[in-house]
Amino acid sequence: MEDTAAAQYRTIWISDIHLGTRGCKADFLLDFLKHTESETLYLVGDIIDGWALKSGWQQWQQSHNDVVQKILRKARKGTKVLYIPGNHDELARGFIGMRFGGVAVANAAVHKTVDGRKFLVTHGDQYDEVMRSAKWLAKLGTWAYDLTVILNHWLNLFRRKFGYNYWSLSGYLKKKVKSAGGFIHDFKMILTEEARRKGLDGVICGHIHNPEFDEINETLYINDGDWVESCTALVEHMDGRLELVRWVEVMAREAALA
């Protein structure tokens, strides 16, 4: 996108960036962060992929450093930044209650919108039955997912060469595989039940890389997506309206107008 005035939001939620992996769309995220400002920024887990970095730092790129520096710069300039770790950056849970460079670390949060609604903000892995009962199976699933991401990378290189916009292979496969759909349904049911139990209006999470708004038994489920496949963020407008921003689509519209 060309330099334009930054869009102003009350709150922004981003998650599942997976810095340190080949699939991380750091350049897209940097563009998003450059063109948006908010009073509060939630980092909803899996920001840095500790699982991947255990095998070495060879996939850490300069753009990944730039994302970290951009977030820290926002914190220095007055944005309230709250970091809620996920399963891939679970080591950060050892620093709950602490602050680093103006970034506060928390296990979860309750966010109140300007129109008075209250939302549980959590990465979501604590409510994932596979993560809780068979972590080895979750890591096997991550390996298969990473393979799909690599295929997706090469596919989109060819698409770009022939003038096509970015497209998510893994997102397409999720919609086609019934078992994945069943897992997502169960995940949503567990999280919305937790929000109801706490007397809240809904839940905002990440973890499953599936951006979505849904209402279950009068409780709102919102997943802010990721920056590996969908390149999405959740934003709260100044009037309290919540919206999923699909940044690849925004970039495509801007390119078409250029």
FIKOLZA-1660 file (N, C-alpha, C; in steps of 0.1 Angstrom, whole numbers, plus 5000, padded with zeros to 4 digits):
% residues 258
   i   px   py   pz ch aa at
   1 5008 4988 5000  A  M  N
   1 5000 5000 5000  A  M CA
   1 5009 5013 5000  A  M  C
   2 5004 5023 4993  A  E  N
   2 5011 5036 4994  A  E CA
   2 5009 5042 5007  A  E  C
   3 5018 5052 5011  A  D  N
   3 5017 5059 5023  A  D CA
   3 5004 5067 5024  A  D  C
   4 4996 5064 5033  A  T  N
   4 4983 5071 5036  A  T CA
   4 4982 5073 5051  A  T  C
   5 4973 5082 5055  A  A  N
   5 4970 5084 5069  A  A CA
   5 4966 5071 5075  A  A  C
   6 4972 5068 5087  A  A  N
   6 4969 5055 5094  A  A CA
   6 4954 5055 5098  A  A  C
   7 4948 5044 5097  A  A  N
   7 4934 5042 5101  A  A CA
   7 4934 5041 5117  A  A  C
   8 4925 5048 5123  A  Q  N
   8 4925 5050 5138  A  Q CA
   8 4914 5040 5143  A  Q  C
   9 4918 5032 5152  A  Y  N
   9 4909 5022 5159  A  Y CA
   9 4910 5024 5174  A  Y  C
  10 4900 5020 5181  A  R  N
  10 4901 5020 5196  A  R CA
  10 4909 5008 5200  A  R  C
  11 4907 4996 5194  A  T  N
  11 4914 4984 5198  A  T CA
  11 4917 4976 5186  A  T  C
  12 4929 4969 5186  A  I  N
  12 4933 4959 5176  A  I CA
  12 4937 4946 5183  A  I  C
  13 4933 4935 5177  A  W  N
  13 4937 4922 5181  A  W CA
  13 4944 4915 5170  A  W  C
  14 4956 4910 5172  A  I  N
  14 4963 4901 5162  A  I CA
  14 4969 4889 5170  A  I  C
  15 4969 4878 5163  A  S  N
  15 4975 4866 5169  A  S CA
  15 4981 4857 5158  A  S  C
  16 4988 4846 5163  A  D  N
  16 4993 4836 5154  A  D CA
  16 5001 4841 5143  A  D  C
  17 5011 4850 5147  A  I  N
  17 5020 4855 5137  A  I CA
  17 5031 4845 5133  A  I  C
  18 5035 4837 5143  A  H  N
  18 5045 4826 5142  A  H CA
  18 5058 4832 5136  A  H  C
  19 5063 4843 5142  A  L  N
  19 5076 4847 5139  A  L CA
  19 5087 4836 5141  A  L  C
  20 5096 4835 5131  A  G  N
  20 5106 4824 5132  A  G CA
  20 5102 4812 5123  A  G  C
  21 5091 4813 5115  A  T  N
  21 5087 4802 5106  A  T CA
  21 5087 4807 5092  A  T  C
  22 5088 4798 5083  A  R  N
  22 5088 4801 5069  A  R CA
  22 5074 4807 5064  A  R  C
  23 5064 4802 5071  A  G  N
  23 5050 4807 5067  A  G CA
  23 5046 4820 5072  A  G  C
  24 5054 4826 5081  A  C  N
  24 5050 4839 5087  A  C CA
  24 5050 4850 5076  A  C  C
  25 5039 4857 5075  A  K  N
  25 5037 4868 5065  A  K CA
  25 5041 4881 5071  A  K  C
  26 5053 4882 5076  A  A  N
  26 5058 4894 5083  A  A CA
  26 5056 4907 5075  A  A  C
  27 5059 4906 5062  A  D  N
  27 5058 4918 5053  A  D CA
  27 5044 4923 5053  A  D  C
  28 5034 4914 5052  A  F  N
  28 5020 4918 5052  A  F CA
  28 5016 4925 5065  A  F  C
  29 5021 4919 5076  A  L  N
  29 5018 4924 5090  A  L CA
  29 5025 4938 5092  A  L  C
  30 5037 4939 5087  A  L  N
  30 5043 4952 5088  A  L CA
  30 5035 4963 5081  A  L  C
  31 5030 4960 5069  A  D  N
  31 5022 4969 5062  A  D CA
  31 5009 4973 5070  A  D  C
  32 5003 4963 5076  A  F  N
  32 4991 4965 5084  A  F CA
  32 4995 4974 5096  A  F  C
  33 5005 4971 5103  A  L  N
  33 5009 4979 5115  A  L CA
  33 5013 4993 5111  A  L  C
  34 5018 4995 5099  A  K  N
  34 5022 5008 5094  A  K CA
  34 5010 5017 5091  A  K  C
  35 4999 5011 5087  A  H  N
  35 4988 5018 5083  A  H CA
  35 4976 5018 5093  A  H  C
  36 4979 5014 5105  A  T  N
  36 4968 5014 5115  A  T CA
  36 4974 5019 5129  A  T  C
  37 4966 5025 5137  A  E  N
  37 4969 5029 5150  A  E CA
  37 4957 5026 5159  A  E  C
  38 4960 5023 5172  A  S  N
  38 4950 5020 5181  A  S CA
  38 4954 5024 5195  A  S  C
  39 4944 5026 5204  A  E  N
  39 4946 5029 5218  A  E CA
  39 4952 5017 5225  A  E  C
  40 4947 5005 5221  A  T  N
  40 4951 4993 5228  A  T CA
  40 4954 4982 5217  A  T  C
  41 4965 4975 5218  A  L  N
  41 4968 4964 5209  A  L CA
  41 4970 4951 5217  A  L  C
  42 4962 4941 5214  A  Y  N
  42 4963 4928 5220  A  Y CA
  42 4971 4919 5211  A  Y  C
  43 4981 4912 5217  A  L  N
  43 4988 4902 5210  A  L CA
  43 4983 4889 5216  A  L  C
  44 4975 4882 5208  A  V  N
  44 4967 4871 5214  A  V CA
  44 4974 4857 5211  A  V  C
  45 4987 4856 5214  A  G  N
  45 4993 4843 5214  A  G CA
  45 5000 4839 5201  A  G  C
  46 5010 4830 5202  A  D  N
  46 5017 4824 5191  A  D CA
  46 5024 4836 5183  A  D  C
  47 5029 4845 5190  A  I  N
  47 5036 4857 5183  A  I CA
  47 5049 4852 5178  A  I  C
  48 5057 4846 5187  A  I  N
  48 5070 4840 5183  A  I CA
  48 5068 4825 5184  A  I  C
  49 5073 4818 5174  A  D  N
  49 5071 4803 5174  A  D CA
  49 5083 4796 5181  A  D  C
  50 5081 4794 5194  A  G  N
  50 5092 4788 5201  A  G CA
  50 5094 4773 5197  A  G  C
  51 5084 4767 5192  A  W  N
  51 5085 4753 5188  A  W CA
  51 5095 4752 5176  A  W  C
  52 5093 4762 5166  A  A  N
  52 5102 4762 5154  A  A CA
  52 5116 4766 5158  A  A  C
  53 5117 4776 5167  A  L  N
  53 5130 4781 5170  A  L CA
  53 5139 4771 5178  A  L  C
  54 5133 4761 5184  A  K  N
  54 5141 4750 5191  A  K CA
  54 5149 4743 5181  A  K  C
  55 5145 4742 5168  A  S  N
  55 5153 4735 5158  A  S CA
  55 5163 4745 5151  A  S  C
  56 5164 4757 5155  A  G  N
  56 5174 4766 5150  A  G CA
  56 5167 4779 5145  A  G  C
  57 5176 4790 5143  A  W  N
  57 5171 4803 5140  A  W CA
  57 5172 4806 5125  A  W  C
  58 5174 4796 5117  A  Q  N
  58 5176 4798 5103  A  Q CA
  58 5164 4804 5095  A  Q  C
  59 5152 4803 5101  A  Q  N
  59 5141 4809 5094  A  Q CA
  59 5137 4823 5100  A  Q  C
  60 5145 4828 5109  A  W  N
  60 5143 4841 5114  A  W CA
  60 5148 4851 5104  A  W  C
  61 5140 4860 5100  A  Q  N
  61 5144 4870 5089  A  Q CA
  61 5144 4884 5095  A  Q  C
  62 5149 4893 5087  A  Q  N
  62 5150 4907 5092  A  Q CA
  62 5136 4913 5093  A  Q  C
  63 5127 4909 5085  A  S  N
  63 5113 4914 5086  A  S CA
  63 5106 4909 5099  A  S  C
  64 5111 4898 5105  A  H  N
  64 5106 4893 5118  A  H CA
  64 5111 4903 5129  A  H  C
  65 5123 4907 5128  A  N  N
  65 5128 4917 5137  A  N CA
  65 5120 4930 5136  A  N  C
  66 5117 4934 5123  A  D  N
  66 5110 4946 5121  A  D CA
  66 5096 4946 5127  A  D  C
  67 5090 4935 5127  A  V  N
  67 5077 4934 5134  A  V CA
  67 5078 4936 5149  A  V  C
  68 5088 4930 5155  A  V  N
  68 5090 4932 5169  A  V CA
  68 5093 4946 5173  A  V  C
  69 5101 4952 5165  A  Q  N
  69 5105 4966 5167  A  Q CA
  69 5093 4976 5165  A  Q  C
  70 5085 4973 5155  A  K  N
  70 5073 4981 5152  A  K CA
  70 5063 4981 5164  A  K  C
  71 5061 4969 5170  A  I  N
  71 5052 4967 5181  A  I CA
  71 5058 4975 5193  A  I  C
  72 5071 4973 5196  A  L  N
  72 5077 4980 5207  A  L CA
  72 5077 4995 5205  A  L  C
  73 5078 5000 5193  A  R  N
  73 5077 5014 5190  A  R CA
  73 5063 5019 5193  A  R  C
  74 5053 5012 5189  A  K  N
  74 5039 5016 5192  A  K CA
  74 5037 5017 5208  A  K  C
  75 5043 5007 5215  A  A  N
  75 5042 5008 5230  A  A CA
  75 5049 5020 5235  A  A  C
  76 5060 5024 5230  A  R  N
  76 5068 5036 5234  A  R CA
  76 5060 5048 5232  A  R  C
  77 5052 5048 5221  A  K  N
  77 5045 5060 5217  A  K CA
  77 5031 5061 5224  A  K  C
  78 5028 5052 5233  A  G  N
  78 5016 5053 5241  A  G CA
  78 5005 5043 5238  A  G  C
  79 5007 5034 5229  A  T  N
  79 4997 5023 5227  A  T CA
  79 4998 5014 5238  A  T  C
  80 4987 5010 5244  A  K  N
  80 4987 5000 5255  A  K CA
  80 4988 4986 5248  A  K  C
  81 4998 4979 5250  A  V  N
  81 5001 4966 5244  A  V CA
  81 5000 4955 5254  A  V  C
  82 4991 4946 5252  A  L  N
  82 4989 4934 5261  A  L CA
  82 4992 4921 5254  A  L  C
  83 5002 4914 5259  A  Y  N
  83 5006 4901 5253  A  Y CA
  83 5001 4889 5261  A  Y  C
  84 4993 4881 5254  A  I  N
  84 4987 4869 5260  A  I CA
  84 4993 4857 5253  A  I  C
  85 5002 4850 5259  A  P  N
  85 5010 4839 5252  A  P CA
  85 5000 4828 5248  A  P  C
  86 5005 4820 5238  A  G  N
  86 4998 4808 5233  A  G CA
  86 5006 4796 5235  A  G  C
  87 5003 4785 5228  A  N  N
  87 5010 4773 5230  A  N CA
  87 5024 4773 5224  A  N  C
  88 5026 4780 5213  A  H  N
  88 5039 4781 5206  A  H CA
  88 5048 4790 5213  A  H  C
  89 5043 4800 5221  A  D  N
  89 5052 4808 5228  A  D CA
  89 5049 4807 5243  A  D  C
  90 5046 4795 5247  A  E  N
  90 5042 4792 5261  A  E CA
  90 5053 4795 5272  A  E  C
  91 5065 4796 5268  A  L  N
  91 5076 4800 5277  A  L CA
  91 5073 4814 5283  A  L  C
  92 5066 4822 5275  A  A  N
  92 5063 4836 5280  A  A CA
  92 5053 4836 5292  A  A  C
  93 5047 4824 5294  A  R  N
  93 5037 4823 5305  A  R CA
  93 5045 4824 5318  A  R  C
  94 5058 4821 5318  A  G  N
  94 5066 4823 5330  A  G CA
  94 5068 4837 5334  A  G  C
  95 5063 4847 5326  A  F  N
  95 5065 4861 5329  A  F CA
  95 5051 4868 5331  A  F  C
  96 5041 4860 5334  A  I  N
  96 5028 4866 5336  A  I CA
  96 5029 4877 5347  A  I  C
  97 5023 4888 5344  A  G  N
  97 5023 4899 5354  A  G CA
  97 5034 4909 5353  A  G  C
  98 5043 4906 5344  A  M  N
  98 5055 4915 5342  A  M CA
  98 5053 4923 5329  A  M  C
  99 5062 4933 5328  A  R  N
  99 5062 4942 5316  A  R CA
  99 5076 4942 5310  A  R  C
 100 5076 4942 5297  A  F  N
 100 5089 4943 5289  A  F CA
 100 5088 4953 5278  A  F  C
 101 5096 4964 5279  A  G  N
 101 5095 4974 5268  A  G CA
 101 5081 4980 5267  A  G  C
 102 5074 4981 5278  A  G  N
 102 5061 4987 5277  A  G CA
 102 5050 4977 5274  A  G  C
 103 5053 4964 5272  A  V  N
 103 5044 4954 5268  A  V CA
 103 5041 4946 5281  A  V  C
 104 5028 4945 5285  A  A  N
 104 5024 4938 5296  A  A CA
 104 5020 4923 5292  A  A  C
 105 5024 4913 5301  A  V  N
 105 5022 4899 5298  A  V CA
 105 5011 4895 5307  A  V  C
 106 5001 4888 5301  A  A  N
 106 4989 4883 5309  A  A CA
 106 4985 4870 5304  A  A  C
 107 4979 4862 5313  A  N  N
 107 4974 4849 5309  A  N CA
 107 4961 4850 5300  A  N  C
 108 4953 4860 5304  A  A  N
 108 4940 4862 5297  A  A CA
 108 4936 4876 5301  A  A  C
 109 4925 4881 5295  A  A  N
 109 4921 4895 5298  A  A CA
 109 4906 4895 5295  A  A  C
 110 4899 4905 5301  A  V  N
 110 4885 4908 5298  A  V CA
 110 4885 4922 5292  A  V  C
 111 4881 4923 5280  A  H  N
 111 4880 4936 5273  A  H CA
 111 4866 4941 5273  A  H  C
 112 4865 4954 5276  A  K  N
 112 4852 4961 5276  A  K CA
 112 4852 4970 5264  A  K  C
 113 4842 4968 5255  A  T  N
 113 4841 4977 5243  A  T CA
 113 4835 4990 5248  A  T  C
 114 4836 5000 5239  A  V  N
 114 4831 5014 5243  A  V CA
 114 4816 5013 5244  A  V  C
 115 4809 5004 5238  A  D  N
 115 4794 5003 5240  A  D CA
 115 4790 4993 5251  A  D  C
 116 4800 4989 5260  A  G  N
 116 4797 4982 5272  A  G CA
 116 4798 4967 5272  A  G  C
 117 4800 4961 5260  A  R  N
 117 4801 4946 5260  A  R CA
 117 4814 4942 5265  A  R  C
 118 4814 4930 5272  A  K  N
 118 4826 4924 5278  A  K CA
 118 4830 4911 5271  A  K  C
 119 4843 4910 5268  A  F  N
 119 4848 4898 5261  A  F CA
 119 4860 4892 5268  A  F  C
 120 4859 4879 5269  A  L  N
 120 4871 4871 5273  A  L CA
 120 4881 4871 5262  A  L  C
 121 4894 4875 5265  A  V  N
 121 4904 4875 5254  A  V CA
 121 4914 4864 5259  A  V  C
 122 4916 4854 5250  A  T  N
 122 4925 4843 5253  A  T CA
 122 4930 4837 5240  A  T  C
 123 4942 4831 5241  A  H  N
 123 4947 4825 5229  A  H CA
 123 4938 4814 5224  A  H  C
 124 4934 4805 5234  A  G  N
 124 4925 4794 5232  A  G CA
 124 4930 4780 5233  A  G  C
 125 4944 4779 5234  A  D  N
 125 4949 4765 5235  A  D CA
 125 4945 4758 5248  A  D  C
 126 4943 4766 5258  A  Q  N
 126 4939 4760 5271  A  Q CA
 126 4925 4752 5270  A  Q  C
 127 4918 4756 5259  A  Y  N
 127 4904 4750 5257  A  Y CA
 127 4904 4740 5246  A  Y  C
 128 4916 4737 5241  A  D  N
 128 4918 4727 5230  A  D CA
 128 4920 4713 5236  A  D  C
 129 4910 4704 5234  A  E  N
 129 4911 4691 5240  A  E CA
 129 4923 4683 5235  A  E  C
 130 4927 4685 5223  A  V  N
 130 4939 4678 5218  A  V CA
 130 4952 4683 5225  A  V  C
 131 4953 4696 5227  A  M  N
 131 4964 4702 5234  A  M CA
 131 4965 4697 5248  A  M  C
 132 4953 4696 5254  A  R  N
 132 4953 4693 5269  A  R CA
 132 4955 4678 5271  A  R  C
 133 4951 4669 5262  A  S  N
 133 4952 4655 5265  A  S CA
 133 4963 4648 5257  A  S  C
 134 4967 4653 5246  A  A  N
 134 4977 4647 5237  A  A CA
 134 4986 4657 5230  A  A  C
 135 4995 4663 5237  A  K  N
 135 5003 4674 5231  A  K CA
 135 5012 4668 5220  A  K  C
 136 5016 4656 5220  A  W  N
 136 5024 4650 5210  A  W CA
 136 5016 4650 5197  A  W  C
 137 5002 4647 5198  A  L  N
 137 4994 4647 5186  A  L CA
 137 4992 4661 5180  A  L  C
 138 4992 4671 5189  A  A  N
 138 4991 4684 5184  A  A CA
 138 5004 4688 5177  A  A  C
 139 5015 4683 5182  A  K  N
 139 5028 4686 5175  A  K CA
 139 5029 4679 5161  A  K  C
 140 5023 4667 5160  A  L  N
 140 5022 4660 5148  A  L CA
 140 5014 4668 5138  A  L  C
 141 5002 4673 5143  A  G  N
 141 4994 4681 5135  A  G CA
 141 5001 4694 5130  A  G  C
 142 5009 4700 5139  A  T  N
 142 5017 4712 5135  A  T CA
 142 5026 4708 5124  A  T  C
 143 5033 4697 5124  A  W  N
 143 5042 4693 5114  A  W CA
 143 5035 4692 5100  A  W  C
 144 5023 4685 5100  A  A  N
 144 5015 4684 5088  A  A CA
 144 5011 4698 5083  A  A  C
 145 5007 4706 5092  A  Y  N
 145 5003 4720 5089  A  Y CA
 145 5014 4728 5083  A  Y  C
 146 5026 4726 5089  A  D  N
 146 5038 4733 5083  A  D CA
 146 5041 4729 5069  A  D  C
 147 5039 4716 5066  A  L  N
 147 5041 4711 5053  A  L CA
 147 5031 4718 5043  A  L  C
 148 5019 4719 5047  A  T  N
 148 5009 4726 5039  A  T CA
 148 5013 4740 5037  A  T  C
 149 5018 4747 5047  A  V  N
 149 5022 4761 5046  A  V CA
 149 5034 4762 5035  A  V  C
 150 5043 4753 5035  A  I  N
 150 5054 4753 5025  A  I CA
 150 5048 4752 5011  A  I  C
 151 5039 4742 5009  A  L  N
 151 5032 4741 4996  A  L CA
 151 5025 4754 4993  A  L  C
 152 5019 4760 5003  A  N  N
 152 5011 4772 5000  A  N CA
 152 5021 4783 4996  A  N  C
 153 5033 4784 5001  A  H  N
 153 5043 4794 4998  A  H CA
 153 5046 4793 4983  A  H  C
 154 5049 4781 4978  A  W  N
 154 5053 4779 4964  A  W CA
 154 5042 4781 4955  A  W  C
 155 5030 4777 4959  A  L  N
 155 5018 4779 4951  A  L CA
 155 5016 4794 4949  A  L  C
 156 5017 4802 4959  A  N  N
 156 5015 4816 4958  A  N CA
 156 5026 4823 4950  A  N  C
 157 5038 4818 4950  A  L  N
 157 5048 4824 4941  A  L CA
 157 5044 4823 4927  A  L  C
 158 5038 4811 4923  A  F  N
 158 5033 4809 4909  A  F CA
 158 5021 4818 4907  A  F  C
 159 5012 4819 4916  A  R  N
 159 5000 4828 4915  A  R CA
 159 5005 4842 4912  A  R  C
 160 5014 4847 4920  A  R  N
 160 5019 4861 4919  A  R CA
 160 5025 4863 4905  A  R  C
 161 5033 4853 4901  A  K  N
 161 5039 4854 4888  A  K CA
 161 5029 4856 4876  A  K  C
 162 5017 4850 4878  A  F  N
 162 5007 4851 4867  A  F CA
 162 4996 4862 4871  A  F  C
 163 4999 4870 4881  A  G  N
 163 4990 4881 4883  A  G CA
 163 4979 4878 4893  A  G  C
 164 4979 4867 4900  A  Y  N
 164 4968 4864 4909  A  Y CA
 164 4971 4868 4923  A  Y  C
 165 4961 4871 4931  A  N  N
 165 4962 4875 4945  A  N CA
 165 4966 4863 4953  A  N  C
 166 4970 4866 4966  A  Y  N
 166 4973 4856 4976  A  Y CA
 166 4961 4847 4978  A  Y  C
 167 4963 4834 4980  A  W  N
 167 4952 4825 4983  A  W CA
 167 4957 4814 4993  A  W  C
 168 4949 4811 5003  A  S  N
 168 4953 4801 5013  A  S CA
 168 4949 4787 5010  A  S  C
 169 4959 4779 5007  A  L  N
 169 4956 4764 5005  A  L CA
 169 4951 4758 5018  A  L  C
 170 4958 4760 5029  A  S  N
 170 4954 4754 5041  A  S CA
 170 4940 4758 5046  A  S  C
 171 4936 4771 5044  A  G  N
 171 4923 4775 5047  A  G CA
 171 4912 4768 5038  A  G  C
 172 4916 4766 5026  A  Y  N
 172 4906 4759 5017  A  Y CA
 172 4905 4744 5022  A  Y  C
 173 4916 4738 5026  A  L  N
 173 4915 4724 5030  A  L CA
 173 4907 4723 5043  A  L  C
 174 4908 4732 5052  A  K  N
 174 4900 4732 5064  A  K CA
 174 4886 4732 5061  A  K  C
 175 4881 4739 5051  A  K  N
 175 4867 4740 5048  A  K CA
 175 4862 4727 5042  A  K  C
 176 4871 4719 5036  A  K  N
 176 4868 4707 5029  A  K CA
 176 4868 4694 5038  A  K  C
 177 4876 4695 5049  A  V  N
 177 4878 4683 5057  A  V CA
 177 4868 4683 5069  A  V  C
 178 4859 4674 5069  A  K  N
 178 4848 4674 5079  A  K CA
 178 4853 4673 5093  A  K  C
 179 4864 4665 5095  A  S  N
 179 4869 4663 5109  A  S CA
 179 4874 4677 5114  A  S  C
 180 4880 4685 5105  A  A  N
 180 4885 4698 5110  A  A CA
 180 4873 4706 5114  A  A  C
 181 4862 4705 5106  A  G  N
 181 4850 4713 5109  A  G CA
 181 4845 4709 5123  A  G  C
 182 4845 4696 5126  A  G  N
 182 4840 4691 5139  A  G CA
 182 4849 4696 5150  A  G  C
 183 4862 4697 5148  A  F  N
 183 4871 4702 5158  A  F CA
 183 4868 4717 5161  A  F  C
 184 4866 4724 5150  A  I  N
 184 4864 4739 5152  A  I CA
 184 4851 4741 5159  A  I  C
 185 4840 4733 5156  A  H  N
 185 4828 4734 5163  A  H CA
 185 4829 4732 5177  A  H  C
 186 4836 4721 5181  A  D  N
 186 4838 4718 5195  A  D CA
 186 4846 4729 5202  A  D  C
 187 4856 4734 5196  A  F  N
 187 4864 4745 5201  A  F CA
 187 4855 4757 5204  A  F  C
 188 4847 4761 5195  A  K  N
 188 4838 4773 5196  A  K CA
 188 4828 4770 5208  A  K  C
 189 4823 4759 5209  A  M  N
 189 4813 4756 5219  A  M CA
 189 4820 4757 5233  A  M  C
 190 4832 4751 5235  A  I  N
 190 4838 4752 5248  A  I CA
 190 4842 4766 5252  A  I  C
 191 4847 4774 5242  A  L  N
 191 4850 4788 5245  A  L CA
 191 4838 4797 5249  A  L  C
 192 4828 4795 5241  A  T  N
 192 4816 4804 5244  A  T CA
 192 4809 4800 5257  A  T  C
 193 4810 4787 5260  A  E  N
 193 4805 4782 5273  A  E CA
 193 4813 4789 5285  A  E  C
 194 4826 4789 5283  A  E  N
 194 4835 4796 5293  A  E CA
 194 4831 4810 5295  A  E  C
 195 4829 4817 5283  A  A  N
 195 4825 4831 5284  A  A CA
 195 4812 4833 5291  A  A  C
 196 4802 4825 5289  A  R  N
 196 4789 4825 5296  A  R CA
 196 4791 4823 5310  A  R  C
 197 4799 4813 5314  A  R  N
 197 4802 4810 5328  A  R CA
 197 4807 4821 5335  A  R  C
 198 4815 4830 5329  A  K  N
 198 4821 4841 5335  A  K CA
 198 4812 4854 5334  A  K  C
 199 4800 4852 5328  A  G  N
 199 4791 4863 5327  A  G CA
 199 4794 4873 5317  A  G  C
 200 4801 4869 5306  A  L  N
 200 4806 4878 5296  A  L CA
 200 4797 4877 5283  A  L  C
 201 4799 4887 5275  A  D  N
 201 4791 4887 5262  A  D CA
 201 4797 4879 5251  A  D  C
 202 4810 4875 5252  A  G  N
 202 4816 4867 5242  A  G CA
 202 4831 4865 5244  A  G  C
 203 4837 4859 5234  A  V  N
 203 4851 4855 5236  A  V CA
 203 4858 4859 5223  A  V  C
 204 4871 4864 5224  A  I  N
 204 4880 4867 5213  A  I CA
 204 4892 4859 5215  A  I  C
 205 4896 4851 5204  A  C  N
 205 4907 4842 5205  A  C CA
 205 4914 4841 5192  A  C  C
 206 4924 4832 5192  A  G  N
 206 4932 4828 5180  A  G CA
 206 4933 4813 5179  A  G  C
 207 4945 4809 5178  A  H  N
 207 4949 4795 5179  A  H CA
 207 4946 4786 5167  A  H  C
 208 4934 4786 5162  A  I  N
 208 4931 4777 5151  A  I CA
 208 4932 4782 5137  A  I  C
 209 4937 4795 5136  A  H  N
 209 4939 4801 5123  A  H CA
 209 4926 4801 5114  A  H  C
 210 4915 4804 5120  A  N  N
 210 4903 4804 5113  A  N CA
 210 4895 4817 5116  A  N  C
 211 4897 4828 5109  A  P  N
 211 4890 4840 5113  A  P CA
 211 4875 4839 5111  A  P  C
 212 4868 4843 5122  A  E  N
 212 4853 4841 5121  A  E CA
 212 4846 4849 5132  A  E  C
 213 4834 4853 5128  A  F  N
 213 4824 4858 5138  A  F CA
 213 4813 4847 5138  A  F  C
 214 4808 4844 5150  A  D  N
 214 4797 4835 5151  A  D CA
 214 4790 4838 5165  A  D  C
 215 4777 4835 5165  A  E  N
 215 4769 4837 5178  A  E CA
 215 4764 4823 5182  A  E  C
 216 4767 4819 5194  A  I  N
 216 4763 4806 5199  A  I CA
 216 4756 4808 5212  A  I  C
 217 4743 4804 5212  A  N  N
 217 4735 4806 5224  A  N CA
 217 4736 4820 5230  A  N  C
 218 4735 4830 5221  A  E  N
 218 4735 4844 5224  A  E CA
 218 4749 4849 5230  A  E  C
 219 4759 4841 5227  A  T  N
 219 4773 4845 5231  A  T CA
 219 4781 4846 5218  A  T  C
 220 4788 4857 5217  A  L  N
 220 4796 4860 5205  A  L CA
 220 4809 4853 5205  A  L  C
 221 4813 4845 5195  A  Y  N
 221 4826 4839 5193  A  Y CA
 221 4833 4847 5182  A  Y  C
 222 4845 4852 5184  A  I  N
 222 4853 4859 5174  A  I CA
 222 4867 4853 5174  A  I  C
 223 4871 4849 5163  A  N  N
 223 4885 4845 5161  A  N CA
 223 4892 4855 5152  A  N  C
 224 4903 4860 5157  A  D  N
 224 4910 4871 5149  A  D CA
 224 4918 4866 5138  A  D  C
 225 4919 4852 5136  A  G  N
 225 4927 4847 5125  A  G CA
 225 4942 4846 5127  A  G  C
 226 4950 4849 5117  A  D  N
 226 4964 4847 5118  A  D CA
 226 4971 4855 5108  A  D  C
 227 4985 4854 5108  A  W  N
 227 4994 4860 5098  A  W CA
 227 5003 4850 5092  A  W  C
 228 4997 4838 5090  A  V  N
 228 5003 4827 5082  A  V CA
 228 4995 4824 5070  A  V  C
 229 4982 4823 5072  A  E  N
 229 4973 4820 5061  A  E CA
 229 4964 4832 5057  A  E  C
 230 4955 4836 5067  A  S  N
 230 4945 4846 5063  A  S CA
 230 4949 4860 5064  A  S  C
 231 4959 4863 5071  A  C  N
 231 4964 4877 5073  A  C CA
 231 4953 4886 5077  A  C  C
 232 4947 4883 5089  A  T  N
 232 4936 4891 5094  A  T CA
 232 4938 4896 5108  A  T  C
 233 4931 4907 5111  A  A  N
 233 4931 4912 5124  A  A CA
 233 4917 4916 5128  A  A  C
 234 4914 4916 5141  A  L  N
 234 4901 4921 5146  A  L CA
 234 4903 4935 5151  A  L  C
 235 4894 4944 5147  A  V  N
 235 4895 4958 5152  A  V CA
 235 4882 4962 5158  A  V  C
 236 4883 4971 5168  A  E  N
 236 4872 4978 5174  A  E CA
 236 4872 4992 5169  A  E  C
 237 4861 4997 5163  A  H  N
 237 4860 5010 5158  A  H CA
 237 4857 5019 5171  A  H  C
 238 4858 5032 5169  A  M  N
 238 4856 5042 5180  A  M CA
 238 4842 5041 5186  A  M  C
 239 4832 5036 5178  A  D  N
 239 4818 5035 5183  A  D CA
 239 4816 5021 5189  A  D  C
 240 4826 5012 5190  A  G  N
 240 4824 4999 5196  A  G CA
 240 4821 4988 5186  A  G  C
 241 4820 4992 5173  A  R  N
 241 4817 4981 5163  A  R CA
 241 4830 4973 5161  A  R  C
 242 4828 4960 5160  A  L  N
 242 4839 4950 5158  A  L CA
 242 4839 4946 5144  A  L  C
 243 4851 4945 5138  A  E  N
 243 4852 4941 5124  A  E CA
 243 4865 4932 5122  A  E  C
 244 4864 4922 5114  A  L  N
 244 4875 4915 5109  A  L CA
 244 4881 4921 5097  A  L  C
 245 4893 4925 5097  A  V  N
 245 4900 4932 5086  A  V CA
 245 4909 4921 5079  A  V  C
 246 4906 4919 5067  A  R  N
 246 4914 4909 5059  A  R CA
 246 4924 4917 5050  A  R  C
 247 4936 4918 5055  A  W  N
 247 4946 4927 5050  A  W CA
 247 4950 4924 5036  A  W  C
 248 4950 4912 5032  A  V  N
 248 4954 4909 5018  A  V CA
 248 4943 4915 5008  A  V  C
 249 4931 4914 5012  A  E  N
 249 4920 4920 5004  A  E CA
 249 4921 4935 5004  A  E  C
 250 4925 4941 5015  A  V  N
 250 4927 4956 5015  A  V CA
 250 4939 4960 5006  A  V  C
 251 4950 4952 5006  A  M  N
 251 4961 4955 4997  A  M CA
 251 4958 4953 4983  A  M  C
 252 4949 4943 4980  A  A  N
 252 4945 4940 4966  A  A CA
 252 4937 4952 4961  A  A  C
 253 4928 4957 4969  A  R  N
 253 4919 4968 4965  A  R CA
 253 4928 4981 4962  A  R  C
 254 4938 4983 4971  A  E  N
 254 4946 4994 4970  A  E CA
 254 4955 4993 4957  A  E  C
 255 4959 4981 4954  A  A  N
 255 4967 4979 4942  A  A CA
 255 4959 4981 4929  A  A  C
 256 4946 4977 4930  A  A  N
 256 4937 4979 4918  A  A CA
 256 4934 4994 4916  A  A  C
 257 4934 5002 4926  A  L  N
 257 4932 5016 4925  A  L CA
 257 4944 5024 4921  A  L  C
 258 4956 5018 4922  A  A  N
 258 4968 5025 4920  A  A CA
 258 4970 5028 4905  A  A  C
% end
